[in-house]
């Protein structure tokens, strides 16, 4: 017998199968190869990123996203440092949550949710800033989408992403922290 799962049986014209041959159709992505899977992954990553920044823009509003973009523009280096401080703070909060006994899952979930929201708002502002820098005459949504596409591509390129991923993440987190999720460009300095 010859059996092929997820594909077809291929045999030489001289080959002989004494009994039955059986094959099942493969998955649609099975034949596209590694390059196709990588392209599919990049497209899925881009769609998710674009969807998240658009959702953020719709929920948080144009003004908050613009404020985060201005924070990146005016205080880029300080935003990077604030992002580093934010990562350190999140690690400390996770450690504290791990010591909370039965409340650990709840506390870890809250910290993760707040981090996720800060990163999405920060990425929306960062994307807007990059999009505006690349195309000065575009509207706010077009600048947001253009910037998000550039950020996504730069974070998806192997080796390049070793630099872009941490820089963009720290800028996004830091600008969200400094602006109070888009409340004001100098929100954090007024709180201290």
N, C-alpha and C positions, 0 to 999 in steps of 0.2 A: 504494500500500500504506500501511497505518497500523499501527504497531507500538508497544506500550506494555510496558515492562519494569518489573516491580514494582508493577503496578496494572492498572486497566482503561481501556479507551478510552471516553471520554465525548464525545459529539458532539451537536450541535444536530439537531433533527428534520429540518431542511432540508438538513443536510450530506450529502454523498455521497462515498463512497470507491469509486474506480473498480475497484480490484482487491481484494486480501485484507486482512483485519484480523486482527491477532494480539496477544494480551496474555497476560502471565504474572501469576500471583497475587503480591501484594506480601508483604513481610515483615510479621509480625504487629504489629511496633511502628511500621510506616510510617504507619498511620492514626491514631495516638494524639496526634500533634502535639508541639510543644515542651513544653507543660505536662506532658503525660504522660511524656515522656522525662525531664524534671526530677524528677518524682515517682518514676519508676522508679529513677533514679540515687540519689535520697535514700533510698529503701527499700533498695537494694543497699548503700549506704554504712552505713546503720543496721544491717543484718544482719551485715555484715563487722565493724563495731565491736563489736556485742553478742557476736558469736562469739569475737572476740579476747579481750575482757575475761572472758568465761566460761571460755575455755580457760586464760587466765592464772590465774584463780581456782582452776580444777581442778588445774593443774600446780604453781603456786607455793604454793597453800594459803591458807586464810582468814587465818591469822595474819600472813603477809607482806603481803597486801593491806591488812589492817587497820593494820599498822604504817606503810605508805606513806600511808594516809588520815590517820593521826594526825600524821605528819610535815607534811602539807599543813595540817592544822588548827592545829598548834602553831607552825609556822615558815613560813607562807605567803610572806611577803616575802623571806625568806632563800632559800626554795625557788626563787622567781623568779630571784634573782641566781645561784643555783647552776645553774639551767637556762641562763642566759646564758653562764656559765663553761663549762658542758657543750657548748653549741653552738660556742663558740670552740675548745674542746679538740678537738671532732670535725673542725672545719675544719683545724686544725693537723695532726691525724692524717691527713686526706686529702691534705694537701700533702706530708707525709712519705711517704705511700704512693705518691704520684705520682713521687717521686724514687727509688723502690726498684727500678727497672728491671723485670726479669722477675717480681719478686714483687709488683708493683703490683696486679694483679687480686686476688690472694689477700689482701693487706693491706686493700685497699678493701672486699672482701667481709666480712672479719672486723670491721672498723670499722662497716660498715652493719648487720651482724647484731647486734652489741652495742648499737648505737643503737636498733635496732628492739625488742630485748628490753627495754631500759630504758624506752622510750616505752610499750610495752604494759603493763608492770608499773606505771609511773607513772599511765597512764590508768585502770587498774583501781583504784588507790588514790584517785585524784581522783574517779572516778565514785562510789566508795563514800562518800566524804566528802560529795559533793553530794547523793547519794541519801538519806543519813542526815539531812542538813539539811532536806530537803524532806518526808520521812516518817519521823519519829522512831521509830515503833513497828514498822517493817518489819524483816524478817529480813535477814541479811547479803547473800544472793543477790538479794533484791528490791531492796535499797538499791543494790547494784551495777548492776543492770539499769536501774533508774529513773535513776540518775545518768548512766549511759552513754547513755541515750536523750536526756536533756537536753543533754549535751555534744554529741552527734551533731547534734541539731536546731540548737543555737546555732552550730555550726561550719558548717552547711549554708546558713544564711540569708545571702544576698548582703548586702554592706556590713557587717552585724553581724559576719560571720566575719573581717573585717579586724582586729577587736579580739580576738574570742574565740579564734580559731585560734592566734595567737602566745602569748596568755596561757595558754591550756590546755596548749599544747605545752611552754612553759617551766616551768609548774608541774609537769607530769607528769615531765619529764626531771629537773628539780631535786629533786623529792621522791624520785625513784628513786635519784638519786646520793646525796643526803643520808642516806637510810635504808639504803644498801647493798643495793638491790633488796629492801627489806623486812626486813633483818636486825635493825635497831633504829632508833628515831626519831632518835637522835643518832649514828648509826654513823660518819658522816664526821668529826664533831668528835673522836671517839675515835681516828681513824686519823692525824690531823694532829699 
